[in-house]
Structures are given as structure tokens and as C-alpha cells.
């Protein structure tokens, strides 16, 4: 497997450009690579943010399986490494995912010139290192305190207070930094387009996917004999989160689409026009898979307690 990954990297970093361009696989590889890097790094970030939110809100129901949240938050380290490969591709001209990374294109485009203070290779590199590096710091800090808390003397709440302190600091940082990193990683793929809701839309997409993955992980681990104290009540609560935030995701999906459609401003409509014209089935199918099915399946109280329906709905949301 390791040899296969190595050969894949060699092929796409140093493969014959003409052959790769003719096959169209080079851009496809890098676009898929970026998509997966952003998706799984986002899940790690949301796991940390959810954990911090629970701690700050004095929640106690999640303590039995908080290690799952902590474990997924540690993926931020490999997530940063994946994004560093994307950055290496920008600096080495291995890919052209970002229009603004082409100096000739920027020189001939007034819009890109106006955004060049933010959309440039230097800030993309520094912003990624700064923001994801900060996330990693908080993930490591909170996890270390959580592990130390397990060996603390009975009645010693000092570690809990420290976890809550660092969690409270992290939450506002997470709110602003997640928006900035989404603008940088995802929204800048179409630098001429803008939307004030897109960052929140992506964040909620991460959240629903993260909860779905947590549910799948817990059900699998319970089937292997782990987490005996986790009951259907815990899974029921997680199911309620998935149900509620799939509705919130739909609210953002509809709000963004409706406002852009109604205003009919060319700088905004280009994003949806391309997707509706070329990928209409996927565009509207996204609404069915991520709203209608979870909504109808999880509406009943009993379905949030059944492993089968939770597994099926989680897979759909992912």
C-alpha cells in the first residue's frame, strides 16, 4: 500500500505533463485530493469544536465517549500535512486549481488584483499554517489535560477547569478561523464569486458529517465490545443533533440559493448556473440526500434509537 501511494505521488508530481494533460487526470487528481483533504480536516476541526462546546456548556452526557471526539480531533495533524502537499503543488506549479495562483492571470484581471492581498501564495501558506497550527495546539492541549484528568485524585477538578478554560478560548477562535480557512481553501477556487453564507454552509456540512462519523464509530466500537456504558440514549442524543443540523444545513442551502436566485446578480449567479446547467441531478439530489431522507427517517423518536436507521442515515449524510 505504501509503495502504491509513493508511485501515485511520483506519477502526478513528476509524470509526463503532455500525457497527463491529454488524459485530464492531473486536474482530477488534485481536485479530488483537495476535496478529501478539506473534508477530513474539517471533520477533525468540528470534532474539536463540538468537544469544546460541550465542555463549555457544562454538558455531561458525552463524557462516556469523549475519547472519540478527541481521537478525531488528532486528525488535524495529517490534515495539515495533506494541505501542505496542496501548497507544494501551488508553489511548484504542479496544479492550477486556483486561478489567482497564476501571475499572468492576475495581471490581466482587475478583480483578482483587488483580492490579491488575501488571495496569494504567501497568505495561503501562512494562513494554513497559522490557523490549522492553532487548531492542532488546542487539540493537543485539551486531549493532554483530558488524559491527565483520568489519573487525578478523587475530587480534584482542576483539570476540568483547565479544559473548560482552554475550550472557552478556542470557541471564538474556531468561529472566525473556520470562515477564513474556508474562504481560502474552497471559496477561492472561484475567485470571482462571492457569498456571505458560504463559510457557514461549509461549516455546518462539516458538522453533520462529523456527527454522522461519530455515530458510525460508536456503533462499530460497541459491536466490538468497547464503550459498554454508552447506551441507546447517547445515540439518541447524537441522532437528534444529526436531525437538527441537517435541517439547519437545509436552511443555509436554501437561503444562499434563494437570495442569489432572487437578486440575479451576475457575480453571484455564476456559481449556481454552472452547477444547475451541468450537474442538475447532483445539485438537487444533494437536497434530497442531506435533507429529505434524514428528515423523514429521523423524525420519529424511535428511529434515533435503532442502530440500523442511524447507520443508514449517517452513511447518507456522509
C-alpha positions in Angstrom: 0.0 0.0 0.0 2.8 2.4 0.9 4.6 1.6 -2.4 1.4 2.2 -4.3 0.9 5.6 -2.7 4.5 6.5 -3.4 4.2 5.6 -7.1 0.9 7.6 -7.3 2.6 10.7 -5.9 5.6 10.3 -8.3 3.3 9.9 -11.2 1.3 13.0 -10.5 4.2 15.2 -9.4 6.7 14.2 -12.0 4.6 12.4 -14.6 4.8 13.3 -18.3 2.8 16.6 -18.4 1.6 16.1 -22.0 0.2 12.7 -21.3 -1.4 13.7 -18.1 -3.0 16.8 -19.6 -4.3 14.8 -22.5 -5.9 12.3 -20.2 -7.3 15.1 -18.0 -6.4 13.1 -14.9 -3.9 15.6 -13.4 -6.6 18.2 -12.5 -8.9 15.5 -11.4 -6.4 14.0 -9.1 -5.6 17.4 -7.5 -9.2 18.4 -7.2 -10.1 15.1 -5.5 -7.1 15.4 -3.3 -8.1 18.9 -2.2 -11.7 17.8 -1.6 -10.7 14.9 0.6 -8.1 16.9 2.5 -10.6 19.7 3.3 -13.4 17.3 4.1 -11.5 15.2 6.6 -9.6 18.1 8.1 -12.9 19.8 8.6 -14.3 16.7 10.4 -11.3 16.8 12.8 -11.8 20.5 13.4 -15.6 20.0 14.1 -14.8 17.1 16.5 -12.6 19.5 18.5 -15.1 22.4 18.3 -18.0 20.2 19.4 -16.0 18.8 22.3 -15.1 22.4 23.4 -18.7 23.4 23.1 -19.9 20.6 25.2 -17.3 21.3 27.9 -18.0 25.0 28.0 -21.8 24.4 28.2 -21.4 22.1 31.2 -22.7 19.1 29.2 -22.2 15.7 30.9 -23.9 13.2 28.7 -21.0 12.9 26.3 -18.3 12.1 28.8 -18.6 8.3 28.3 -17.4 8.7 24.7 -15.4 11.9 24.7 -12.4 10.0 23.6 -13.9 9.5 20.2 -14.1 13.3 19.7 -10.6 13.7 21.0 -9.3 11.0 18.7 -10.8 12.5 15.6 -9.5 15.9 16.6 -6.0 14.5 16.3 -6.5 14.1 12.5 -5.7 17.8 12.2 -2.1 16.8 12.1 -2.3 14.6 9.0 -4.8 17.1 7.7 -2.2 19.8 7.8 0.3 17.5 6.0 -2.2 16.9 3.3 -2.8 20.7 2.8 1.0 21.2 2.8 1.0 18.9 -0.3 -1.6 21.2 -1.9 0.6 24.2 -1.0 3.6 22.5 -2.5 1.6 22.0 -5.7 0.8 25.7 -5.8 4.4 26.8 -5.4 5.8 24.1 -7.7 3.1 24.7 -10.3 2.1 21.0 -10.1 -1.6 22.0 -10.4 -3.7 25.0 -11.4 -6.7 24.6 -9.1 -6.6 28.3 -8.1 -7.0 31.0 -10.7 -5.3 33.5 -8.5 -2.1 31.4 -8.3 -1.3 32.3 -12.0 0.6 35.6 -12.0 -0.2 36.2 -15.7 -3.9 35.8 -15.0 -3.8 38.1 -12.0 -2.0 40.8 -14.1 -4.9 40.7 -16.7 -7.7 40.5 -14.2 -8.8 43.6 -12.1 -10.9 41.5 -9.8 -8.1 39.2 -8.9 -5.8 42.2 -8.4 -8.3 43.7 -6.0 -8.3 40.5 -4.0 -4.6 39.8 -4.3 -3.8 41.0 -0.7 -5.7 37.9 0.5 -5.5 35.5 -2.5 -1.8 34.9 -2.9 0.5 32.1 -2.3 2.2 33.7 0.7 -1.0 34.2 2.6 -2.4 30.8 1.6 0.7 29.2 3.1 0.9 31.4 6.2 -2.9 31.2 6.8 -3.0 27.5 6.6 0.0 27.0 8.9 -1.3 29.6 11.4 -5.0 28.5 11.5 -4.5 24.8 11.4 -1.5 25.1 13.6 -3.7 26.8 16.2 -6.3 24.1 15.9 -3.7 21.5 16.5 -2.4 23.3 19.6 -5.8 23.3 21.2 -6.5 19.7 20.2 -3.2 18.6 21.8 -3.7 20.7 24.8 -7.3 19.6 25.6 -6.5 16.0 24.9 -3.4 16.1 27.2 -5.5 17.7 30.0 -8.3 15.1 29.5 -5.8 12.2 29.8 -4.2 13.7 32.9 -7.7 14.2 34.4 -8.2 10.4 34.4 -5.4 9.9 36.9 -6.3 12.9 39.1 -7.3 12.3 42.7 -10.9 12.0 43.5 -12.5 15.4 44.0 -9.7 17.1 42.1 -11.5 19.3 39.5 -8.5 21.4 38.5 -8.0 19.6 35.1 -11.7 20.0 34.3 -11.5 23.7 35.0 -8.4 23.9 32.8 -10.1 22.0 29.9 -13.1 24.4 30.2 -10.7 27.4 30.2 -8.9 26.3 27.0 -12.2 25.3 25.4 -13.7 28.7 26.0 -10.7 30.4 24.4 -10.9 28.1 21.4 -14.5 28.6 20.5 -14.4 32.2 19.3 -11.1 31.5 17.5 -12.7 28.5 15.9 -15.7 30.6 14.7 -13.6 33.2 12.9 -10.8 31.0 11.7 -13.0 28.4 10.2 -14.7 31.0 8.0 -11.3 32.4 6.9 -9.9 29.0 6.1 -13.0 28.1 4.0 -12.7 31.3 2.0 -9.1 30.4 1.4 -9.3 26.7 0.7 -12.7 26.4 -1.0 -14.3 29.7 -2.0 -11.2 31.0 -3.7 -11.4 28.2 -6.2 -13.9 30.5 -7.9 -12.3 33.9 -7.0 -14.8 36.0 -9.0 -17.7 34.6 -7.0 -18.7 35.6 -3.5 -21.4 34.7 -1.0 -21.7 35.8 2.6 -23.3 32.4 3.6 -20.8 30.0 2.0 -18.5 29.7 5.0 -21.3 28.9 7.4 -22.8 26.4 4.8 -19.5 24.5 4.7 -19.0 24.6 8.4 -22.5 23.0 9.0 -21.7 20.5 6.3 -18.6 19.5 8.3 -20.7 19.4 11.5 -23.3 17.0 10.1 -20.6 14.8 8.6 -18.7 14.8 11.9 -21.7 13.7 13.9 -22.5 11.0 11.3 -19.0 9.7 11.6 -19.1 9.8 15.4 -22.3 7.7 15.3 -20.8 5.1 13.0 -17.7 4.9 15.1 -19.6 4.4 18.3 -21.8 1.7 16.9 -18.9 -0.1 15.4 -16.9 0.1 18.7 -19.9 -1.1 20.7 -20.2 -4.1 18.4 -16.6 -4.9 19.2 -17.2 -4.8 23.0 -16.0 -1.2 23.7 -17.9 1.6 25.4 -20.3 -0.7 27.4 -21.6 2.3 29.3 -22.8 4.0 26.0 -26.5 3.3 25.7 -29.1 4.0 23.1 -29.9 7.2 25.0 -26.5 8.6 23.9 -27.0 7.5 20.3 -30.5 9.0 20.5 -29.0 12.4 21.5 -26.4 12.2 18.7 -29.3 11.3 16.3 -31.1 14.4 17.4 -28.0 16.5 16.6 -27.8 15.0 13.2 -31.5 15.6 12.6 -31.5 19.2 13.8 -28.4 20.3 12.0 -29.4 18.6 8.7 -32.4 21.0 8.9 -30.1 23.9 9.7 -27.9 22.8 6.7 -31.0 23.0 4.5 -31.9 26.4 5.9 -28.4 27.7 4.8 -28.6 25.8 1.4 -32.0 27.4 0.7 -31.1 30.8 2.0 -28.0 31.1 -0.1 -29.7 29.7 -3.3 -32.9 31.7 -2.9 -31.2 35.1 -2.2 -28.7 34.6 -5.1 -31.5 33.5 -7.5 -33.8 36.3 -6.4 -31.2 39.1 -6.7 -29.9 37.7 -10.0 -26.5 39.4 -9.7 -24.1 38.0 -12.3 -21.2 37.9 -9.9 -23.2 35.6 -7.7 -25.3 33.5 -10.1 -22.3 32.1 -12.0 -21.7 29.6 -9.2 -25.2 28.1 -9.3 -25.8 28.5 -13.0 -22.8 26.3 -13.8 -23.9 23.6 -11.4 -27.5 23.6 -12.3 -26.8 23.6 -16.1 -24.1 20.8 -15.9 -24.9 18.9 -12.7 -28.6 19.5 -12.1 -29.3 16.0 -10.8 -26.4 16.2 -8.3 -27.3 19.7 -7.3 -30.9 19.0 -6.4 -30.1 15.4 -5.4 -27.9 16.9 -2.7 -31.0 18.4 -1.1 -32.8 15.1 -1.2 -30.0 13.1 0.3 -29.0 15.6 3.0 -32.4 16.9 4.0 -35.4 15.0 2.9 -34.1 11.5 3.7 -32.6 12.4 7.1 -35.7 14.5 8.0 -38.2 11.7 7.1 -36.1 8.9 8.6 -35.2 10.6 11.9 -38.5 12.4 12.5 -39.8 9.6 14.7 -38.3 9.3 18.1 -37.8 5.5 17.9 -35.7 5.7 14.7 -33.0 7.7 16.5 -32.5 4.7 18.9 -32.2 2.0 16.2 -28.7 1.1 15.1 -29.9 0.2 11.6 -31.6 3.6 10.8 -28.7 5.5 12.4 -26.2 3.7 10.3 -28.2 4.2 7.1 -28.8 7.9 7.8 -25.2 8.5 8.8 -23.9 6.9 5.6 -26.3 9.1 3.6 -25.1 12.3 5.4 -21.5 11.4 4.7 
